């Protein structure tokens, strides 16, 4: 049964940045192609820098403005028409969308082509993402419109209809599966995304810095990391330890100002966007990584850090509570600057503990979160749908 050759279309909004849901789709698509399945990756804009290393699938780009712009919704009927035409040309057995609006495109397609199986890889329920912190990265007018729309009964009925259209729902964590159950009254199969431990590896020489990395939006809660580091400032300065903040986004100017106001501007480096190789190097040399999102459905950052041998200090909630082994591969704690700062000091005062946690973290990822395990579980989840 596992050897059954399938035609699978992965449908995504766009591939323009190194965001988690897109990388999961690309990893699954390329690895399923390596197993001999015929794979289409369909989306709006497809940056060669993002998709270039994922060989095997056929890529099809749809013209049109991206979902973060009002014009996208003005021309959405044309975009949906292009999605339908591309899928009809490919003639898939299974269509796999993940984040909005790709799940809506596929729900409409399923309504018109009921023979096609619709498997939603849900990274979070759509209306759940319309909380203001989660959409802080989009333009202000769009942000308020989305937040208001997401709370209306007609939109919630539409969202429920889209979820009900799926033949199967897969989620990235038990936390997300719980959100799906509460939002839609449906069970979901949990399949954790993986990490390529050949790309993310420990360095032979650890640097003298603490790392925070990700898209700088309100939802990621970098403010907590800054406030926690500020409470440790004197000891960090004495030890020659810096705070490196990698990534970009609309919150970067206010975060820079917050660091300066908190008295850690002189030991904080905002280094902006970095290439994949540079990101891997940052993880591998870090003393530890701070992960401060309050309700992250999964979170690739903790896994990438552990694979690279860097312990993680994370809020004890959401996906990280399922991926980090507390006091073994990292520390799970309360989302307060005081609690985070105490964890930071615990690690910097005990270099041997950092090394033990780093080794345990890498072993944990290798044994539990390999892409081979992810792809095998996903293949089992989809093959039986077409038998």
N, C-alpha and C positions, 0 to 999 in steps of 0.2 A: 504493500500500500504506500509506504514512504517513497518508493521509486516512481510513483505516478507522476508523469510530466504534466505540469500545469501552465496555464497562461495567466499570469498575475499582473494586474496594473496597480501600482502604487500612486496615489493621487495626493498631492500636497499643495499648499497655497503657493509657496515660492521658495527657491533655494538661493538666498542672497547673503546669508550669514551663517555662522557656526552654531546655530541654536539646536537644542537637544532633540526636539521632535523630528526635525529634518534629518539630522544625522542618523537617528534610529531607522527612519524610512530608507535612507540610502544604504546603510549597512545591511538591512534585511534584503533589500532589492539585489544588491551586488552578490551577497552570499547565496541567495536562492538561485541566482543566475549561474553561479559556480556549480550548483548541484544539477544543472541541466534544465531548469525551468525557464520558460520564455517570459521575460520580464519587461514591462513598460513602466517608465517613471514619467509622470505627467504633472506639470505644474505651470504656473506663470514663470516669471523670470528665473533663469537657471544660470548662476554665475559659474564659469569654468573653475574658478578658484575653490568653489565649494564642492562641485560634483566631479571634478577632474580625476580624483583618485579612485572613484567607485566605478570599476570597469564591469562590463557584462550586460547591464540593462540597455534597452533602447530608450533614448531620452526624447521627449516631445515637449516643446515649450509653447505655451498659450500666450497670445498677445493680450495686452490690456493693462490698465493701472492696477497697482497692488492694493490689497485689502485695507491698508492704512490710510487710503485716500477716499474721499467722498465719491470721486468720479468712478471708482471701482463699482460701487453699488448702482450708479446710474447706468452703466453698461453691462451689469451682471447678466442680463439675458443673453447677450452676445457671448460672454465668457462661458456660460453654461452650454450654449450651443456648440462652442468649440470643444468643450470637454466631451459632450455626447458624440460629436463627429470623430474625435480621436479614439474614444473607447470603441465605437462601432467598427472603426477600421481595424483595430487590434483584436476585437472579439474575445475579451477575457473570460476565463472561468470565474475568477475572483477579483474583486476590486477592494483595495485596502486604502482608505483615507485615514488621516489622523486629526489634525487640528482644523478649526474653523478657517475658511469656509469649505474646505475640501470634503468634510463629512456631509455638508448640505448638498454639494454638487452630486455626490454619490447617492444620497438618499433619493434625490430627484431622478437620477439615472435608474436606480433600482425600481422605482415606481413605474418607469416606462419599459424597463427590460427585466421583468421579474425572474427570468431564468438565471441571471447573473447573481452570484453570491456576493454579499456585502459584509465584509469583516471590518469593523471599526476598531483600529488600534487607538484607544482613547487615552490621551495623556492627562486630560481633565475634562469634566463635563463642560459643555460650551457656555451655558449660562453662569456657571461658577467662575469662569474667567472674566466675567463682566463686573466683578467687584473692582472698585476704583484702583486699589493698589496693583492688581494684576494687569490692568490696561494702562498703567501710567506711562508707558513708552510710546503711545500714539498721540497725535496732535490733540490739543485741548478740546476743540469743538467735537471731534470724533469721539474723544474719551467720554465726555458728558452724555452725548447722544447714545453711545453704546451702553453706558451704565443705566440710563433711563429705559432704553428699549429692553434690556435684558431682564428688567423687573416687571414687564407688562405681561398680563395673562395671555394675550394672543401670541406673543413671541415664545413664551414658555411652552404653549401648546405645540407650536411649530417645532421647537427644539425636542420635545418629547416624541413627536411624530418622526423626526429624523432618527432618533435613537431606536424607536420601535421598528424602523425599517431595516435595521441591521439584522442579518442572519446570526451573527455572533459578535460579541464585544470582548476585546482583549484589553487589559489595562497594564500599566507599567509598575503597579505596586498594589499591595492590599489596601493602602490608604485610598488610592484612586478607585479601586473596586468598591469601597465603602461609599465614596461620593456618587458613583454610578448607581448603586443600589438605592441611595436616598433620593437621588434626582429623578431616576427613571424606573425604579422598581424592578431592575433587571440584574441578574447575576452576570459576572464577568470572569474570564479566565485571566489569572495573573501571569504575565511573562515579563520578567525583569530584563531591561536592556543590558547589553554587555559592554565590556571594555576590551580593547585590543592591547594586551599586555606586552606585545612586541613593540608597540609605539610608546606606551607609557611604562617607563622603566626607571628604577632608582639610579641616581648618580653616585659615582665613587666619592665625590666630594660634596658635602652638604654646605649650603650657603648660610649666611647670617641674616636671614630675613623671615618674616611671617607673611604669608600670602593670602590675599582675598582676590577672587577672580569671578568675572561674570558680566552680564549686561547691567549697566548702571541705571536701573529703574527702581522706583519706590518699592516694588514687590520684593526685590532681592535684599532689601533691608541692610545695605552697607553701613548705614548710620550706626547700627549696633556694633559692628566691627571697629569703627573709628572710636566710638565712646569707650569700648573695652580696652583698646590699645592705649588710649589716653590715660586710663587708670594705671597702666603699667609703665608709663613713660620713663620715669626715673631709672627703673631697673633695666629697661631696654637700652637706654642711653649708656648706662654703665657697662653693659655687656656688648655694646656695639651692634645691636640688632635693629634692623630697619623694618618698616612695614611697606610692603609692595602691593599696590592695588592695580590689577590688570583688567582691561576691558574699557568699553566706552558706552555712551548712552546719555540721555537727557539729564540725568541726575549728576553727571560728573562735576559741573561747576559748583553746585551747592555742596557736594561732598568735599571738594577741595577746600571750600570756605569753612566747612565744619571741622576739617582736620586742622586748619590753621587756627581757628578759634579755640579748639581743644588743646592747643599747645603742642601738637605733634607734627606740624608742618615741616619741621627740620629733619624728621626721621621718616617721613612718608614720601613714597615715590608713586605718583600716578603715571603709569607707563602706557596707557591707552591700549588700543587693539594690537594683538600680536598674532603672528602666523602660527599654524599648527605646531611646527617644530619648536618655535619659541615658547609656546604654551607648555609643551612637554618638558622642555628644559626648566621652566619656572617651577613646575610641580616637583621635578626630580631633585632639585637643589633646595627646596623650601624646608625650613625647620618644622613647619606645620601649616595647615590651611584652615582658614576660618570660613564657615558656611552659616550664614545668618538668616536665611529665608525662613519666615515663620510657618508657612504651610506649603512647602514644596511637595508636589505630588510624587516626584521621584528624585531627581537631582543627579546629573552625571558628574558634577564637580567632586563630590566625596569619593566616588568610585575611581575617577581618574587620579585623584590625589593618593588614595590608598595603593593603587596599582603602581604609582611612582615612588612608593616608600615614604610618603609624607603623612603623618597622623592628621586626623581631622577633628576640629572642635566644631560641633554643630548643635543647633537647636534640636531638642529632643522631641521631634514631631515630624509628621509626614513621611515621605520616602526615606530620608536619612535614618530615621529610627528603625528602619528595616534593613538597611545596608551596612550601617556602622555597628560593630560589636563594641559596646560600651566598655571602656577601660582596657580594651585589648587592641583594637585597631584605631581607636580615637576616643573622644569623650563627648557624650551627649549631655547637654545641660539646659538650664532654664534660659529663656531669651532676655537676660538682663546684662548690662555692662559689667556689673560686679561679678556675676557667675562666670562670664566669659573670661574676664581678666584673671580670676583665680585659676582657671584652667590653663591659660597661657603661662602664668607664672609656674604652675606645677610642672609643665613641660620644659620650659627654658632652664629651670633649676636642676633638671635631671636628664642630661643628654643621653644617658643609657636607656632611659624610658622612651625617649624619642626613637631611638634605633630599634628597640624591641617592638614598639607599636608599628614602626615602619615595615619591619619584616613581616609581622603578623598581618598587617593590612594587605600587603601584596599577596601573601599566601591565600588570604580570604577571598580576594578578587579572583585569583587564578582558579580556585576550587569552586566558586559559587556564581561568578558573574562573567564567564567567558562568552564570547559571541557564538561559539559553537553550541553551547547550551541553549542560548536564546533562539538561534535559528532552528535547532532540532525541535524545541518546544513549539515554535510557531508553525513549523511544517506539520506537526501532529495536529495542531489546532485547525488547520485549513484543509488538509487533504481529505478528511472524512466528509467535508461538506459537499464535495462533487461526486462522491461515489453513488 
